[in-house]
Amino acid sequence: MDSLEYRRGRSGRPLARAKAKLKREGSNLCWRCGGAIDMQLTAVAPNHADAWTLDHLTPLSQGGSALDPANHREAHRRCNSARGNRADSAPAQQVNSRNW
């Protein structure tokens, strides 16, 4: 993907429509931690750590499609930020120090 295509995928009307559809029709559950996403918080404080964000299963920087609905996931802002641009598809697992 060239840099122009990468930049186009991150903004614009088609992506805004895809986000709106996912907000409207999605489960409002974070795919990373499984927690509920407070949509009222998202409306008043979109930059809050627990606000809704669109996460890409395959990050755009790794060649993922910005507009493909199969690449879209709902996530808390903190979960999306913590993941960064890693392409791991499995949610973070809690690690135990011992097997009981």
Secondary structure, DSSP 8 states (H G I E B T S, - for coil): --HHHHHHHTSSHHHHHHHHHHHHHS--B-TTT--B--HHHHHH-TTSTTSEEEEESS-GGGT--SS-GGGEEEEEHHHHHHHTT----S------SS--
